[in-house]
Amino acid sequence: MSLRDILFGSDEELANAPVNEEAEKAGAEAAAKAMSDESSEDKKEGADLITTDMLVGEIIAKHPSAASFLMDCGMECIFCPASQMESLGEACAVHGIDGDEICAALNERLEEYKD
């Protein structure tokens, strides 16, 4: 007799064991709900990766590739401590850049990397 048989029962015992259909159904429903929740979160994430309200530090932490893009747009000081606490919109305004345009271009670039 193996340790598996001792702990979980033999294959014969398992085959003849009564099935708790209510527990099986509850488990299946919980698994389906969890999968549904995950897919809706993925859709939310994909809908708008970056917004002008997000902090520059948060954007760079979530999407490190965004740093080079922002630097190419003229935001050379994105790693300075003060810039970590300002929103993308505020940072764009300081540099005289259209925040919505940068946000859209950054989202496009991140979508390309995602695929």
N, C-alpha and C positions, 0 to 999 in steps of 0.2 A: 504494500500500500504506500503510495507516494504522499508527500506532504500536501500536495494539491488536493488529493482525495480526502485527506484528513480535515483540511480547512474548509474546502468547498463542496465536498462530496464527490463520489465517483461519477463518471459520465452517465452510468445507468441510473443512479439516484437523481441526477439533474434532469435527465430525460423524463423521468416519471414524477418529478416534483410538480405540485399544483402551481398554476400560473395565476398571479394576482393581476387580473385584467384591469382593475381600477388603477393600480399602481403603474402598470405598463402604459395606460392611456395618459395618466397624469405626467409621466416622464416624457412621452412623445410630445404632448402639448407644450411642456416647458422647453424642450429642445427647439420646437418650431418657433416659439415666441422669442427665444434667445437669438435664433438665426434671423428672424424678422427685425429685431432691434438692431443687430449689427449691420444689416443691409441698409436700414434707414439712416444710421449714423454715417455710413459711407456716402450715401447720397447727400446728406447735409454737408459733409466735408467737401465733396466735389463741387457743390453748388457755388461756393464762393470761398476759395482758399484764403485769400488775403483781403482785408478791408482797410480803408483809410483810418479807421478808428483803432486798429491794432497797434500796439507798441512796436517800435523798430526792434527792440531787444527780443520781443516775443516772436516776431517774424523770423529773425535770424536764428533763434533757438530752434524753431520748428522746421525751418527751411534754410539750412546753411548756404545753399547755392544762391539764395537771394542776396547775400552780401555782395558778391561780385557784380550782380546786376545793378544794385543800388549805387555802388561805387562808380560804375560805368555811366550812370545817370548824373553824376556830379556830387553825390553825397559821400565825400571822402571821409567824413568824421563819424561814420556809423558805429564805430566801436568805442567812441568816447563815452564815458559814464553818463553824461547828460543826455545823449541821444538815445540811450537805452530806455529812458523814461518818457520819451515823447512819441506821439502817434505818427504813423506814416504820413497822414495829412499835414500835421504840424511840421514835420521834417521837410516835406515838399514845399510848404509855404515859406519856410526859412530860406530855402534854396531857389525860390522863384520858379518852381516846377509845378505843373498841373497834377495834383494828387490822384485824381480819378484816372487820368491817362496812365500814370505810372502804375497804379493799382491794377488796371486792366492788362497792361503789358506784362506785369509781373505774374499775374494769374495765368496768362497764356504761356509764359515760359515755364512755369511750374507744372502746368498740364502736360507740356511736351516731355518734361523729365519723368513725369508720372507714368506715361505710356511706355 
